[in-house]
């Protein structure tokens, strides 16, 4: 990413980033921005989201955004564009997705959703490809969309910001994008954290093969589960002991499903 653009964005948004190992502060991140992404990642701070773009996958390892009552609006047109703040060899192009929806049954999935920011002048920035990943159509249009609806409904009911972190998982081999390179793989799944300033938090993990009819509530896990699988510390200023569940406010009345038992080495 050109240094002049990063510096400008940091100055405009009051962001502190002073080099390797430095802390990043933006109003999108509650309890600090995620840490643990590769040092070669490019951190991009925009008015409506902050993300960490991976040079290898050409996708964001994490995206943080803050939904408010004023930011929400009806979804507008989608005009895809490569990220102008990344160098050509660091980003996906519009052509990277050519043929992918039909061949792989995927959508161009927003990480920071268009409808959550259609009330802002920056709504088009959700269509920048660094905020897009290849997401299974059934997941994107089913439980993932329903969880996004719950985020918007929650901020409308409470009249306060809702903070969200999200990103892809690459836990098993998946096919690459037809118009991309060998490393431009479809993620195997996705994670999401939804949080309020009062310390209530809910965490979710979705496999790419999640059925369209599935409830987003069935994907609930602990924040620790997400951190272990994403290999990121998501809200570094807090510990999991600080959190209370947000599940009921997101339409999930039942108990959180029990975590999967950790795998063990069984061969001697």
C-alpha positions in Angstrom: 0.0 0.0 0.0 1.5 3.4 -0.9 2.8 5.1 2.3 1.2 8.5 1.5 -2.3 6.9 1.5 -1.8 5.1 4.7 -0.4 8.2 6.4 -3.3 10.3 5.2 -5.9 7.8 6.4 -4.3 7.5 9.8 -4.2 11.3 10.2 -7.8 11.8 9.1 -9.2 9.1 11.4 -7.0 9.7 14.5 -5.3 6.3 14.1 -2.0 5.4 15.8 0.3 3.0 14.0 4.0 3.6 14.5 5.7 0.6 13.0 6.3 -3.1 13.6 4.6 -4.3 16.8 2.7 -1.0 17.2 -0.9 -0.9 18.3 -3.6 0.2 15.9 -6.5 2.3 17.2 -9.6 3.1 15.2 -13.2 3.7 16.3 -14.2 0.5 14.4 -12.4 -1.7 17.0 -13.9 -2.2 20.4 -11.2 -3.4 22.8 -8.4 -3.0 20.3 -7.9 -4.2 16.8 -7.0 -7.8 16.2 -3.4 -8.8 16.5 -1.5 -11.8 15.1 -1.9 -11.3 11.3 1.3 -11.6 9.3 3.7 -8.7 9.4 3.5 -8.4 5.6 -0.3 -7.6 5.7 -1.5 -4.1 4.8 -3.8 -2.4 7.3 -6.3 -0.2 5.6 -8.4 2.3 7.5 -11.4 3.7 5.8 -14.3 5.8 7.2 -16.7 2.8 7.4 -14.3 -0.1 8.2 -10.7 -1.2 9.0 -9.2 -4.3 7.5 -5.9 -6.3 7.3 -5.2 -7.5 3.7 -3.1 -10.6 3.3 -0.5 -10.4 0.5 -0.7 -14.1 -0.2 -4.4 -14.7 -0.4 -5.2 -11.2 -1.6 -8.1 -11.2 0.9 -8.6 -9.6 4.3 -7.6 -11.7 7.3 -10.0 -9.5 9.3 -12.4 -6.7 8.9 -13.7 -4.5 11.7 -16.7 -2.3 11.4 -19.2 -0.3 13.5 -22.9 -0.3 12.6 -25.0 2.7 13.8 -28.6 3.7 13.3 -27.5 6.5 11.0 -25.2 4.2 8.8 -28.0 1.9 7.7 -29.9 2.2 4.5 -31.3 0.3 1.5 -28.7 -1.6 -0.4 -27.6 0.1 -3.6 -25.8 -0.9 -6.7 -22.7 -3.1 -6.6 -19.9 -1.7 -8.7 -16.8 -3.9 -7.9 -13.4 -2.2 -7.9 -9.9 -3.2 -7.0 -8.5 -1.6 -3.9 -6.8 1.6 -5.0 -4.7 1.7 -1.8 -3.0 -1.7 -2.6 -0.3 -2.3 -5.2 -1.4 -4.5 -8.2 0.5 -7.5 -6.9 -1.2 -7.2 -3.5 -4.8 -7.2 -4.6 -7.4 -9.1 -6.5 -8.8 -7.6 -9.7 -12.4 -7.6 -10.9 -11.4 -10.3 -13.4 -10.3 -12.6 -10.6 -13.9 -13.5 -10.0 -14.7 -14.2 -13.7 -16.6 -17.5 -14.0 -16.4 -18.1 -10.2 -20.1 -17.8 -9.3 -21.2 -20.5 -11.8 -18.1 -22.8 -11.4 -17.9 -22.6 -7.6 -21.4 -21.7 -6.5 -20.1 -18.6 -4.7 -21.1 -15.0 -4.3 -18.9 -12.0 -4.0 -19.5 -11.8 -0.2 -19.2 -8.5 1.6 -17.4 -8.6 4.9 -18.5 -5.1 5.9 -22.1 -5.3 4.5 -23.4 -2.8 1.9 -26.8 -2.5 3.6 -25.1 -1.6 7.0 -23.5 1.5 5.4 -25.9 2.5 2.6 -26.9 5.5 4.8 -23.4 6.9 4.5 -21.6 8.7 1.6 -18.9 6.0 1.7 -21.3 3.1 0.9 -19.5 2.3 -2.4 -16.4 1.5 -0.4 -18.0 -1.8 0.7 -17.7 -2.9 -2.9 -13.9 -2.6 -2.9 -12.5 -6.1 -3.5 -10.3 -6.1 -0.3 -13.7 -6.2 1.6 -15.0 -9.0 -0.6 -14.4 -12.8 -0.4 -15.7 -15.7 -2.3 -18.6 -16.9 -0.1 -20.9 -19.9 -0.8 -24.2 -18.6 -2.2 -26.2 -20.7 0.3 -24.2 -19.3 3.3 -24.1 -15.7 2.0 -27.8 -15.6 1.2 -28.9 -17.7 4.2 -27.6 -17.7 7.8 -24.9 -15.1 7.1 -27.5 -12.6 5.7 -29.8 -13.3 8.7 -27.0 -12.5 11.1 -26.3 -9.3 9.3 -30.0 -8.4 9.6 -29.8 -9.1 13.3 -26.8 -6.7 13.6 -28.8 -3.9 12.0 -32.0 -4.6 14.0 -30.0 -4.6 17.2 -28.4 -1.1 16.6 -31.9 0.1 15.7 -33.5 -1.2 18.9 -30.7 0.0 21.2 -29.9 3.2 19.4 -26.2 2.5 20.0 -23.3 1.2 17.9 -22.8 -2.5 17.3 -19.2 -3.6 16.7 -18.4 -6.4 14.4 -15.2 -8.3 13.5 -15.2 -10.9 10.7 -12.8 -12.8 8.5 -12.2 -16.0 6.5 -10.8 -19.4 7.6 -8.5 -21.5 5.5 -8.5 -24.8 7.3 -8.7 -27.3 4.4 -7.9 -27.3 0.7 -10.5 -25.5 -1.5 -10.5 -24.7 -5.2 -9.0 -21.4 -6.3 -10.8 -18.6 -8.1 -10.8 -19.5 -11.8 -9.6 -16.0 -12.7 -7.0 -15.8 -9.8 -3.8 -17.6 -9.0 -3.1 -20.8 -7.1 -3.1 -19.0 -3.7 -6.4 -17.2 -4.3 -8.4 -20.0 -2.7 -12.0 -20.0 -1.7 -12.0 -19.9 2.1 -13.2 -23.1 3.9 -15.3 -21.0 6.4 -15.9 -17.7 8.2 -15.9 -16.3 11.7 -17.7 -13.3 13.2 -17.7 -11.5 16.5 -20.6 -9.1 17.4 -20.1 -6.9 20.5 -21.6 -4.0 22.4 -19.8 -1.4 24.5 -21.3 -2.9 27.7 -19.2 -6.1 27.3 -21.9 -8.3 25.8 -20.4 -10.5 23.0 -21.4 -13.3 20.7 -19.1 -15.3 18.4 -19.9 -17.4 15.4 -18.2 -19.9 13.1 -19.7 -20.9 9.7 -18.4 -23.6 7.4 -18.7 -22.8 3.7 -21.0 -25.8 3.2 -23.6 -24.5 5.8 -27.0 -25.1 4.3 -29.1 -22.0 3.3 -31.9 -23.0 5.7 -29.6 -23.2 8.8 -30.0 -20.8 11.7 -27.2 -18.5 12.4 -27.7 -19.4 16.1 -26.4 -22.9 15.4 -23.0 -21.4 14.5 -22.5 -19.9 18.0 -19.1 -20.6 19.7 -16.9 -19.0 22.2 -14.6 -16.1 21.4 -11.7 -18.4 22.4 -12.8 -20.9 19.7 -12.7 -18.2 17.1 -9.3 -17.0 18.3 -7.8 -20.5 18.2 -9.0 -21.2 14.7 -8.3 -17.8 13.2 -5.0 -17.5 15.0 -5.8 -13.9 15.9 -6.3 -12.2 19.3 -9.5 -10.4 18.5 -10.1 -7.9 21.3 -6.7 -7.7 22.9 -7.7 -5.2 25.6 -10.2 -7.6 27.1 -10.1 -11.2 28.4 -13.0 -13.6 27.7 -13.8 -13.3 31.4 -14.9 -9.7 30.7 -17.7 -10.9 28.3 -21.4 -11.6 28.9 -23.5 -13.3 26.2 -25.2 -11.2 23.5 -27.0 -14.2 22.1 -30.6 -13.3 23.0 -30.3 -9.8 21.5 -29.3 -11.5 18.2 -32.4 -13.8 18.1 -30.7 -16.8 19.8 -32.7 -17.7 22.9 -31.3 -21.2 23.5 -28.0 -22.2 25.1 -24.8 -21.9 23.1 -24.0 -25.3 21.4 -21.2 -27.1 23.2 -17.7 -26.8 21.7 -16.3 -29.7 19.6 -14.0 -31.9 21.5 -10.3 -31.1 20.8 -8.7 -33.5 18.4 -6.1 -35.9 19.9 -3.1 -37.8 18.4 -4.2 -41.4 18.5 -1.5 -43.2 16.5 1.5 -44.5 18.4 
